[in-house]
Amino acid sequence: MQEAVVITGASSGIGEAAAYKFASEGFDLLLIGRSSEKLEKVKAQAQSRNINVKIETLAMDLKNFDSVKLQNSLSKISKPTILVNNAGVYTQNKPDDATLDVWKEMFEVNLFGSVKITQALWPIFKANKRGSIVNVASTTAVKPTPNTSAYSASKAAMVNWTICLAQEGGEFNIRANAVCPGIVETPLHGFYNAPASAKDKIHSGITDLQLLKKIGRPEYIAESIFFIGSEQSTWTTGAVHNIDGGINIK
Ligand SMILES: NC(=O)c1ccc[n+]([C@@H]2O[C@H](COP(=O)([O-])OP(=O)(O)OC[C@H]3O[C@@H](n4cnc5c(N)ncnc54)[C@H](OP(=O)(O)O)[C@@H]3O)[C@@H](O)[C@H]2O)c1
């Protein structure tokens, strides 16, 4: 059976890398992000890895979720069996400048955006008696760092919600798991666009934080998302996977 995966935040970083991995493995794709221009570039790259899969893009701000647009896009690809809730935003704020607006933004995108799309796909998974949800959380969900309270709390809520989903989905053969990336080099971080001269110093600071002494690459997370989301992990649900170079136990 031809299967499809829905990936949010597919226009950049980890979601982009996941799109390439799933395309290479023969999955149809629905790629969701805000920027249609970036999504089209990812689509072209993914298609070049596998001309036999169907790829749809949907430019949608998850804060203004539109279920009609989603269903329209889904109608153009195979039945979705996997959802990767990856779209996310991140800011660092000191406790006294983490305004309520900052907290709302973190929860609106990182948590509620994922909840909305999961609720839209749940009836499809349930009817097919098959579904797999991979929530991209963060190591900060388990071990927060200073000045990330709103972000870390949104990701902690995501991990907790993942376990509920696993409990609720088991009887319908719907799996739900979380991956918790460590520090991955993507545009999410301010240092991503730092000049090469500054980057060496930043990189060595980050690698010192890891047991494995190397900075995270989006591909490392994409491989884990694929493994956990696909039937390779058919007996895994409610699990929280640190994919982090060992930062969380250092
Ligand atoms: N990089 C890390 O070190 C790290 C560590 C732990 C967890 N994570 C998590 O990994 C996930 C992916 O992050 P990344 O590092 O790959 O960051 P990224 O390169 O900045 O990508 C973020 C993605 O989320 C999308 N997005 C943001 N706000 C959105 C909204 N309101 N509606 C729809 N899409 C939205 C972006 O779309 P546009 O580009 O179209 O705006 C983009 O595709 C996030 O959930 C992040 O919290 C990352």
The ligand as an SDF file (V2000), in Angstrom:
LIG
                    3D

 48 52  0  0  0  0  0  0  0  0999 V2000
   17.2760   23.1100   16.1690 N   0  0  0  0  0  0  0  0  0  0  0  0
   17.3210   22.6890   17.4290 C   0  0  0  0  0  0  0  0  0  0  0  0
   18.3560   22.7900   18.1050 O   0  0  0  0  0  0  0  0  0  0  0  0
   16.1220   22.0630   18.0500 C   0  0  0  0  0  0  0  0  0  0  0  0
   16.2870   21.4660   19.3020 C   0  0  0  0  0  0  0  0  0  0  0  0
   15.1910   20.8930   19.9200 C   0  0  0  0  0  0  0  0  0  0  0  0
   13.9650   20.9070   19.3030 C   0  0  0  0  0  0  0  0  0  0  0  0
   13.8230   21.4960   18.0880 N   0  0  0  0  0  0  0  0  0  0  0  0
   12.4890   21.5030   17.4910 C   0  0  0  0  0  0  0  0  0  0  0  0
   12.5560   20.9960   16.1790 O   0  0  0  0  0  0  0  0  0  0  0  0
   11.4810   21.5480   15.4180 C   0  0  0  0  0  0  0  0  0  0  0  0
   12.0280   22.0400   14.0820 C   0  0  0  0  0  0  0  0  0  0  0  0
   12.9270   23.0930   14.3520 O   0  0  0  0  0  0  0  0  0  0  0  0
   14.1590   23.4560   13.4040 P   0  0  0  0  0  0  0  0  0  0  0  0
   15.3360   23.5100   14.2640 O   0  0  0  0  0  0  0  0  0  0  0  0
   14.1630   22.6210   12.1860 O   0  0  0  0  0  0  0  0  0  0  0  0
   13.7730   24.9860   13.0930 O   0  0  0  0  0  0  0  0  0  0  0  0
   13.5730   25.8200   11.7320 P   0  0  0  0  0  0  0  0  0  0  0  0
   14.6150   25.4610   10.7590 O   0  0  0  0  0  0  0  0  0  0  0  0
   13.4390   27.2220   12.1800 O   0  0  0  0  0  0  0  0  0  0  0  0
   12.1690   25.2990   11.1870 O   0  0  0  0  0  0  0  0  0  0  0  0
   10.9600   25.6300   11.8310 C   0  0  0  0  0  0  0  0  0  0  0  0
    9.8250   25.2080   10.9360 C   0  0  0  0  0  0  0  0  0  0  0  0
    8.5930   25.4800   11.6010 O   0  0  0  0  0  0  0  0  0  0  0  0
    7.7610   26.2200   10.7200 C   0  0  0  0  0  0  0  0  0  0  0  0
    6.8760   27.1020   11.4680 N   0  0  0  0  0  0  0  0  0  0  0  0
    7.2090   27.9970   12.4310 C   0  0  0  0  0  0  0  0  0  0  0  0
    6.1240   28.6420   12.8520 N   0  0  0  0  0  0  0  0  0  0  0  0
    5.0810   28.1540   12.1560 C   0  0  0  0  0  0  0  0  0  0  0  0
    3.6900   28.4270   12.1420 C   0  0  0  0  0  0  0  0  0  0  0  0
    3.1390   29.3680   12.9220 N   0  0  0  0  0  0  0  0  0  0  0  0
    2.9050   27.7280   11.2900 N   0  0  0  0  0  0  0  0  0  0  0  0
    3.4450   26.8020   10.4730 C   0  0  0  0  0  0  0  0  0  0  0  0
    4.7350   26.4930   10.4490 N   0  0  0  0  0  0  0  0  0  0  0  0
    5.5560   27.1650   11.2780 C   0  0  0  0  0  0  0  0  0  0  0  0
    8.7240   27.0080    9.8440 C   0  0  0  0  0  0  0  0  0  0  0  0
    8.0470   27.3900    8.6620 O   0  0  0  0  0  0  0  0  0  0  0  0
    8.5700   28.6510    7.7520 P   0  0  0  0  0  0  0  0  0  0  0  0
   10.0360   28.4300    7.5360 O   0  0  0  0  0  0  0  0  0  0  0  0
    7.8020   28.4860    6.4990 O   0  0  0  0  0  0  0  0  0  0  0  0
    8.2730   29.8680    8.5380 O   0  0  0  0  0  0  0  0  0  0  0  0
    9.8040   25.9580    9.6160 C   0  0  0  0  0  0  0  0  0  0  0  0
    9.4170   25.0810    8.5970 O   0  0  0  0  0  0  0  0  0  0  0  0
   10.8680   22.6620   16.2670 C   0  0  0  0  0  0  0  0  0  0  0  0
    9.6780   22.1960   16.8570 O   0  0  0  0  0  0  0  0  0  0  0  0
   11.9160   22.9040   17.3370 C   0  0  0  0  0  0  0  0  0  0  0  0
   11.3740   23.3710   18.5400 O   0  0  0  0  0  0  0  0  0  0  0  0
   14.8800   22.0730   17.4410 C   0  0  0  0  0  0  0  0  0  0  0  0
  1  2  1  0
  2  3  2  0
  2  4  1  0
  4  5  1  0
  4 48  2  0
  5  6  2  0
  6  7  1  0
  7  8  2  0
  8  9  1  0
  8 48  1  0
  9 10  1  0
  9 46  1  0
 10 11  1  0
 11 12  1  0
 11 44  1  0
 12 13  1  0
 13 14  1  0
 14 15  2  0
 14 16  1  0
 14 17  1  0
 17 18  1  0
 18 19  2  0
 18 20  1  0
 18 21  1  0
 21 22  1  0
 22 23  1  0
 23 24  1  0
 23 42  1  0
 24 25  1  0
 25 26  1  0
 25 36  1  0
 26 27  1  0
 26 35  1  0
 27 28  2  0
 28 29  1  0
 29 30  1  0
 29 35  2  0
 30 31  1  0
 30 32  2  0
 32 33  1  0
 33 34  2  0
 34 35  1  0
 36 37  1  0
 36 42  1  0
 37 38  1  0
 38 39  2  0
 38 40  1  0
 38 41  1  0
 42 43  1  0
 44 45  1  0
 44 46  1  0
 46 47  1  0
M  CHG  2   8   1  16  -1
M  END
$$$$
